[in-house]
Each structure stands twice: as C-alpha cells, then as structure tokens.
Amino acid sequence: MTRERTRPRWHIAPGDRAAARELAAQADIPPIIAQLLLLRGVNTPETAKRFLNPLLAHLEDPFLLTDLSTAVTRITRARDNGEAVLVFGDYDVDGIAATALLSRALHRFGVKRVEFSMPDRLREGYGLMPEQVEHAKAEGFALLITVDNGISSFPAAQRAQELGIDLLITDHHNIESTLPPAVAVVNPKREAPGHPLGTLCGAGVALKLSAALNGTHNDLDIAALGTVADMVPLLGENRAIVALGLKHMAKHRRVGLAKLAAASSFDLGAVTSEKIGFQLSPRLNAAGRLDDARVALDLLMTECPDRAREIAAVLDAANGERREIEKKINDEAVEELDAFFRDDQRSIVVARKEWHAGVIGIVASRLLARYHRPVIILSIDGQGMARGSARASGGFDMMAALTECRDLLVKFGGHRAAAGMTLPAKDLGAFRERFELAARAQLGTGLLVPELAVDAITAFSEIDQALLRTLERLEPFGQGNPAPLFATMAVEIEHSSVRVLKDQHVKMTLRQGGTVFSAIWYRMAERFLTESLPALVDVAFTPQFSSYSTDTPISLLIRDIRPSEA
C-alpha cells in the first residue's frame, strides 16, 4: 500500500506594512524587498545595504577565529624550514573544495612540497584515522592539516603526537566535550554564539586560513562552491562569500567548473547558487559516492581544458549512475516502510545489506521529505558492520539523539541536521529502539506535519518581470535565505494542460482571472494524481523566469497546492 504524503501546514508570515515602508524609505529600496528583508532579520538601513550589496570589504578578519594565528605561525615555520605539508580533506563537495583551496593557498604562500589526501568513502569512511597518520609519517610529512574533518579524530591525533608529526585541525563540525590534541584547532564551533564567523563550512574555514596566510581572499569561487553545497546559512559572512564567489566564478570561468557546467547543460557565466546546488554539486559528489573523490579534486586543480573536459564527462556519467542506484534504494526503502510505518513513531531507521553506502545519505534526505521525521538509513557490509547516514529538520538535534545511543556506536559525527555513524549490525534492533526513545524525547507525541513558510500573499496580476528583477536583489538564495515564497488564493487548474514528466513531476497551467502562468510541481506526480482537489485551489509558489516553458516568460515553481479557503 502506498502511503499518502502529509499535506504541509502553511504558515503565512504576518506583514508589518509600517515597518516595511519605513525601512524601504530609509534604505531606498522597494517595499516588497523591505518586507522580505524584515522576515530574514534584516531590520536597519545599514544591514539592508550590506545584505543587498556584498563587498570584499565586508569579509571579516580571519584572525577572529581562535587558534588561527597559531596555525599561521606553524605553517610559516614549515615554509621557512622546507618541511613537507599534507592536506587531509573529506570526500564531499565541501571537503573537496576546502582541500583544493588550502592546497592552492599553501603553494601561493611558498610551501615547497604540498600534497593532499582524502579517505575512500566505502573502504575507509569519514575522518582521519591512525593508519593515515602513520602513512603520512612514512612519506616524510612533518605537518598534517585537516580540512572539513578532524574534530572527532581523537585516536589519529594521539597517534600524531606519538609519531612526532604536527597536526593542525580545521573543521566546522560539532565539538565533543574536549578537543583532540593538536598544535591548533580552528573551528567556528569554538566561538561564542553570534560570532561573525560562527557558521562557516569547511571551505569557509580554509578560505579564512588562506586569507591569513596570503593577505587576500583568493579562490572565492571554490569557497562559494563548498559553502552552497554544505547548506550552511547564506547570511552574514557566508552570504558575502557566495555572492562574491558567484561573480568570480562567472567572470573568470575556472576551466574545471566551466567544463562541468557544460556537461550539466548550462553556461558558467549564468551560474547561480541553485545551479551549484542542483547541477554542479551532485556531479562533484558522485565521484566520492561511487568511487574516488580525488577525481573531483583533480577537476578543481587542473588548468588543462582537455583534462577538465575528460573529468567532467566522467563525473556526469557517475552522476547518472548514482541517480539510478539512488532511485532503486529509495523505492525499496519506501516499499519496506509503507509495510510497517505508523504515524505515532517519531523516527525511521532502515537497513539492508545490498544498499550502496555512498548513496544512502541522499535517500535519507528523500525519506525525510516524505515522512517528516528524523531518518537513518544504513548499509550492512560483509563484515557485519552497519554504516549509516542520518538526516533531520525542524530543529531536531541529530547529534544529541545519537549521543544518547553512543554506547551502541563504534563512531559517529556530524551536526544537528546531518550525521554519519557506524555500529555492529547485530545491535541494530537495540539502536532502533534507543534512537526512537531519543527522538520521542525531542519531538513529543503530537502529529508531525511539515511547515511551509509563506512570505506574502499576492495576486497573479502583481507578478511581472519588474517584480522578478527586484527579487533578484535578494540572491544568492539558500539556507537561511530561501527564494521568496508567495501564496495566491482561488486559482483554477486547467486540467487539459496537466502533463506528468518522467513519472515524477507535474506540469500544468494555472489561471486567476485573466492572468495565466505555466507551473511545475517537482516530485509530486503521485500526490497530485491521487489527491482530490476542488475547482479552486490555493497555490504556494516561487515565481521565476521560465526555463522550461515556451508559453510565458515567467513560470511558477510550485511548493504546495491545497483546496482553496478563499
């Protein structure tokens, strides 16, 4: 039996028209922009101007980060003494970007021998291990710098001490009760709440270390790539990094990214945060998910167009393979869950032997969107170990829940919304029960319904090209600054126009009075075709310049449809 998706609960933001008019007048901006800025916590003329016009001068002093000066001192000594430096990264896009960025920065700083490494996702798993430290020592490295990992690598840090190899940790993941032993630990999570650099991702931390070494924020395009991919809030420092990085990316067209964009069927000169998130990042991630992430790193490092084109083709093919594997796992997980799922359960933990460990994180995100509660999906290997990926939303603290299960786990790490873990397969039953208790303690017993945050109610007649040009000033969009979401009441669906695309998406024409728009609702074919809708509906949507419709210059990206309350 197929379980019907839960309809979201709409939360329409209360608009303060007087405050919006005042901010609009003071900052010399349109009232709709002022209203949307207020909803994003931007409430003064100064912060509004900074938000709408990010500049290099807005980037914060790198030395605001604890231990960063110590890290610079140790790297300077490595350069002056001719020591070999190893950068150890992670296999996701943030880790790949951070590795490329810091490696380039060390070369620019004058370190003669810089090499990089990262673990094999399937064979070694996440983070720095003692055997990797031993290999670095055997290869003659005197200094090892982690990027986007290391904060939970206590055994590896201890082994580095024993072998006399200095360790610098740069990371952004949650900190346990103590820090690993290292020469320096640079992690925004060490800073007080509200710190201007407190939400940096791994590539953002690497960017600040690079700026401290070389005096300028180089490779902003790479930093933007990692920042968007890691889904940190695009506010403050992160917003400036991405806004400036997108301009750099479009103007300078790094050869590897240009060839990858071409393989993704768009021109890098038209890059946006959405195109990074939905087209570039999945292809870069595909290498580490299915095989070896270093091929994606090579793409960011190469300056040879032919080599870049070759790698881009490999990554594009790997992404296609990844999508097929993902769909198979998702279908199997949904079939299994629909057989026993109960609305009163607070969590989902599913595991199977044949599931590909490199893809289960994406499937966990899909299940989270479908079932609206924290999800853990695990792959069991031939040695009886289960390796999993966890996803959560709505304020649920995944790391806190996993901490309640720590005696059952061999290792775990991550942050509030996403994490990874390893445990013996024989303990899966106990883990499922313990995690459910931890989830219940956080979520209570009420009905779990997704919330849809609507910025404003508007009529179709108010949506025109001038409005969309105005809304573009709020880009780049992402976590913390989503694309504006509007709602319109009493809309007609022209049912003769409805088309199902790729068995997943619904394309349709919507009419309100004399105004008509083409619209698309992604991944909602099943719900649309099985849900009974009246003649008039309310629609929550984001307007956009049409990229798929030849009928109108503007189309609507639907987020939800409900029976009309107008």
N, C-alpha and C positions, 0 to 999 in steps of 0.2 A: 504493500500500500504506500502511495506517495503522500508524504506529509505536506500539507498546505503551508506556505510561508506565512509568518506572522506579519500582519499589516503594521507599519510603523505608527507611532503616536506623534502627531505633528505638534511642534512647539513653535508658535509664531511669536517672534520677538516683539515686545512692546516698544513701539517707536516713540521717542521723545522729540517731538517736532520742534519745540522751542530750543532745546539744546542743539539739535542738528542745524537749525537756522543760525544760531549764534556761532557755532564752530565754522559753518560754511562762510559766514561773513568775515570772521577773524582770519581764516586760513585762505580765503579767496578760492574756494572750491565749490562744486555743485552740491546742493543739499543732499542728493542721494548718496554721494560719496561720504559726506559728513555723517549721515545716518549709519552707513556701513562701518565707518571707522569707529564710531562710538560703540557699536556692538563688538568690536575687536579690541576694546580697551584703550583706544587712541582718543584722548579727550582734550588735548590742548593744541593750539596752533603750532607750537614748536614740534611736538611729537607727530602731528599730522604731516607737516612739511618733511620731516625726516623719513616718515613712513613712505610717502609718495615719491620722494626723490633721493634714493640711497646714493651715497657718495663714498669714495675711498676714505675720505676724512672721517667718516662715521665708524670705520673699523676700529675696534678697541685695541688698547695697548696689550701686546701679548704677555707682558710681564705681570699682568693682573692674575695670571694663573700660578698657583702655588707650585713651587719646585721648578718652574720653567728656567729661572736664572741658573739654578744648579745644573740642569740638563745642558744649557748652553755652555757653561764652564767645562763640563766633561767632554762635550763634543769638540770644543776648541782645543782641548788637550790632545784629543785623538788626532785632530788635523795636524797640530804642531809636531806631534811625535811620530807621525806617519803610521798610525795604527789602522787596522782594518775594521770596518764597521758593517754589521749585518742588521738590516731592517727586516723584522719579522711581522708580517701582516696577517690579515684574515681573508677568507675566500669569498666574502660577499662584496657588493659594489663599494660600500663604504671602506672596507678594508683594502680592496684593490686600489681605490683612489688614494687613500692615505699612504699606502706603500709607494705608489708612483710619485706622489707629491713630495714625500720626505726624501726618497732616494734622489730625486732631482735637486732638492734643496741642499743635500749634503755634498753632491758633486759641485754645485754652484758655490758652496762655502769653501771648497778646496780640499775636502777629504779625498785622498787619492784612491783608496780601494773601498768601494761601496758595493755591496751585493744585497740581494733581497731573497726572502724565502717565505713560504706560507704552507700551512698543513694541507694535506689531502682530506677533503671533507668526509669521504667514505671510509678511508683507511685509518686516518689519524684523529679526525674530529676536531672540534674547536679548541683554540688556545695553544699556548706554549707549553711543551712537555719537557721533562728532564732529558730525554734522549736527544731532543733537538738542540738543547744547550750543549750537550756532550759533543754533538756533531759540529756545532759552531766552534767549540774549543779546539777540536781536532783539525779544523780548517784554518786555524790561526787568527780567528777574530778576537780582538781584545774588548770590543764593546758591542753589545746587543741592544737594539732599540725595538720595542714592540709598538705597533700602531693598531688601534681598534681592538686590542686584546691585552691580556697580561694581568689585569687587576685581580683575577682569581687564580693566577698560576703560582700558587704557593710552593709546590714541590719543585717546579722549574726554577723559581727564584732562589730557593735554598740550594739547589744544585749549582747554580751560577756562582753563589758565594763560595761553595766548596772548591770549585774549579778555578776560582780567581778571575772570572770573566765578569766585567761590569755590566750591569743591567739598568737600562732606562725604560720605564714603563710609561707609555702614553695611551690612554684609553678613555672611554666615556661611559662604560657600563657600571652598574651598581657596585658599591664597595661593601665588602663584608665588614665584620666588626674590627678587623685590623688590616693593615696594608702589607703586601708582600715585601720582603727585604729587597731593597734596590737603592741605587745611587740617587735616583729621583723618581717620583711618581707624579706625573702630570695628568690630572683627571678633573674635569669640571665638577664632578660629583663631590669633590673635596671642598668646594666653595660653599659659602652660606647661601641660603635661599635668596633668589632675586639677583644673584651675581650676574653682571652683563655677559659673561661667557659661560653661564651655567648650563646651557642646553646644546653646546657644541656636540657634533658627532665625531667619529674618529678622524675623518678627513679634515674637519674643522680644527681639531686639536693639532693635527700635523701642519695645517696652514699657519697656525699661530707660532709653532716652533720654527717653521721655515722663515716667517717674518722676523722672528727674534734673531735668527742666525744671519740673515741677509739684508735686513733693514727694510724690505718691501714685501707686500703680499703678492708673491708670484703664483702662477698656476691657479688662478681663481676659477678657471673653467673646470679643472679637476676637482677643486674643493666643492663647487656647486653640484657637480655630478654626485659626489658622495653624500652631500647634505640632503638633496632631494630624495635619493634612493633610500636613505636610512630613516626617512619620515620623521625627522625631528621638527619641532615647531618652526615655521618660517616667519619668525618675528625677531626683532632686535638684530643681533649680530648675524644670525642665520639668514634673515631676510636680506641684509646687505650683501652677504657672501653670494647668495643665489642670484640676486638682481644684477650684481656686477659681474658674476661669473657667466651668466647667460649672455650678457653683452660681449664679453671676451670670447666666449665660445662661438657666437655668431660672426664676430668680426675676424678673428684670427684663424678659425677653422682648423683646429688641430687635426692632422691628417687621419689619425686613427678614428676619431669621433666623426669626422666628415664621411669616411668610408662606411662606418657603421650606420650613420643616418641614412646614407644612400641605400644600404641594404634593408633599412626599415621603411623605405619609400617616402622619405622627406628630405628636404634640403636643410643642412645645419644652420644656414642663415635665418631660418624661420623657427629655430628651436625655442621651446617653452618648457616650463617645469613639468607640464603634463606629458610632453613628448619624451622627456628624460624618464619620467616615472613609468610610462606605459610602453615605450618603444626601445629606448637605449638600455635602461637598467635590466629588463628581463633578458636581453641578449647577452649583456656582460655577465649576469648572474648564471646564465645557462652553462657556461664553461665549468664553474666550480660545482654546480649541482650535479652534472653528469660525468665530468672527467677531471680536468686540471684547470684551476683558476688562473694559472700563470699565463695561459694564452691570452686571457683578457687583459692582464697586466702588460703583456707584450704590446697589445694594441695601443695602450696609452703611452708607451715609451718609444715606440718606433717612429721614425721620421721618413720611412720609405713608403711611398704610395702603393707600390706593388705588394709589399708585405702587408700593409694595412688592409688592402682590398682582399687579400687572401684570408687574413684572420677574420675580417668582418663576415665573409662568406661562411667560414667555419662556425662562427658564433650564431649566425642566422639559422643555419641548419640545426645546430644544437638546440636552439630555442624552439624550433618546430618539433623536434623530438621530445623536448621537455613538455610541451603542451599536450602531446599525445599521452605521455606517461601520466601527467597530472590528471587529465580527464578520466583515465581508467581508474586511478586510485580514488578520485573523488566519487565516481559512480559507485564503486564498490563500498566505500565508506558510507555513503548516503543510503544505499540498499541495506547495509547492516544496521545503521542507526534507525532507519524507519521501522525496522522489525521490532525494536525494543524501547525506543525513545519514549520518555514520559515527560510531560510538561512540568512536573514538580522537581525534576532533577536539575541541579544547579551547574553541573559541569559535564563535559564529554571527554572520555579517554578511550581511544580505539587503537588497536594494534594488530599487525598482521606480518607474517614472515616475508612475503614476496614484495612488499611495498618498497619503492626506491627511496632511500634515506635522504637523497639530495633534493627531493621534490615535495616531501611531506609538509614542509613549512608553508608552501603556497596552498596546499589542500587545507591545512589548518585554518588559514585565513578565509577560504571559501566556506568552510563549515561554520566558522564564527558568524559570517554574514547570514547564513541560513538559519542557525539555531539560536543565536543571540545569547550565548553564554560561553565562558572560557572553554577552550578546546585544546586537547593534547592528542597528537597523533604520533604513533611510534612504529618504527620498523625493527623487526627482530632479526638479528643476524645468525649465522651458523654456529656461533659460539655461545648462544643463549643470552646475549645482551640485547636490550631494547634501547634504541636511540630515538629520541623524540623531539618534536618542535611544539611549542605552546604559543597560543595567541589569545589575547583578551582585549576588551574595550570597556567603555563606560565607567572608567575609574577603578576597575578591578585591578588589584595589585598581584600580578602573577608571581613575582619573586617572593612576596610574603607568603603566598599559598604554598609554593614549593619549599620554602623554609620549614613549613610545618611538616613536610614529608622528608626532610633531609636525611634521616637515618635509613631511609629506603633507597636513597640515590647514591650512585657512585660519584657523580659530579653533576652540577647544574650551574647555569649562569644566564644573565640577560638583564632585562629591566621590566618595568610594570606591565608593558603590553605584549612583550615577546620574550621567549626564553628557549633554552635547549636543555636537555637532560639525558643522562644515561643511567640505567638501572638493570639489574638482572631480570630476565623475562619471568622467572619464577615468582617474582614479587609484584607482578602487575596487578593481581587481584587486590592485594593489600594496598598498593599505591592508589588504585582507582577509588577505593573506599575512603582512604585518608584524604585524598585530594577533594573528593566530594564534600567531606566534612569542612575542609578549609574554605571551599567555595561557598558553602551554605552559611558559614560564619560571616562572610563578607556580604553576600547578596540577600540574605534573608529568605523568606518563603513566598513572597508575592510573585505575581505573574511577570515574567521577564519580557518586556516589549521594547524594541528598538525605538529611539527617539530621532526625529528628523527636525533639525533646527532651521526654520524658515526665517530669512532675514526680513522680508517685507511682502505685503500683498500688493499686487499690481494687476492692471488690466492688460490684455493683449495689445490694445491700441496704444499703450505707452511704450511698447518695446520697439525700438527702431535702431538704426545704425549709429545714431548720435549717442544713445544710451550705452551701446556696447563699447564704443570708443571711450566713453567716460569710465566704464567699469574696468577697462584695460589698465587704468592707472593703479588699480589695486594689485596687479600681478607683481611678482610671481605668486601663484596660488599653491597651497599645500597644507600640511598640518598646522593648525593654529590660525591659518588664513585661507579657509576654503573659498572656492569660487562662489560668488553670491548666489543664494538660493531664494527664488521667488515662488509665490503661490498665486494662482488665478482660480477664481470660483466660476461655477456654472459654464463649463466648457463642453462642447459636443465633439465626440469622436466620429469621424467619417468612416464608418465600418467598411465601406467598399475600398478604402485606401489601405487597410491593415495588411502588412506583409510580415511574415516570420523569416528572419535571416539566420542562416547557419544553425537552425533548430534551437536558437537561444534568444535572439534579440527581436524586438518588435518595432517596426517602422510604421508610422501612421500619420494621418493629417488631423490636426485639431482646429476647431473653429470657435470663435467667440464673437458674436455679432458679425461684423463684416471683415474681421481680421482672421487670417488663416496662416498657420505655420506647419511645416513638416516637423516631425518629432521622432525621437528614437529612445527606446527604453531597453537598456542593455541587461542581458541575462534574466529577463523577466517574462520570456515567452510562456513558460509553464504556468505562472501565476495569472497572466493576462488571459490565457485561453481557458482557464478553469474557474476563474472568479466571475461571478455575475455582477455586471455593472449596469446602472440605470442610464437613461438617456443623457443626463447631465452629470458631469464629474468635476471634482476639484483636482487640479494638477500642480504638483511641486516640481520645479524645473530650474535649470540654468540656461539662459539664452546664449547662443554662440553664433559666430559667423559660420555659415554652413560649409561643411567639408564633405558631406555625403549626398546632399540634396541639390538637384539642379533646378528645383522649382522655385525656391526662395533664397535670398542672400542670407537670411537668418533662419536658424533651426533651433529646436529646443532639445536639450538633454534632460530627459525625464528622470526624476528621482522617485516619485510615487504618484499614484492615482487612487482616489477614493471616491465613493458616492458623494455627490455634491450636498453641502449643507447650506448652500445659498438659497 
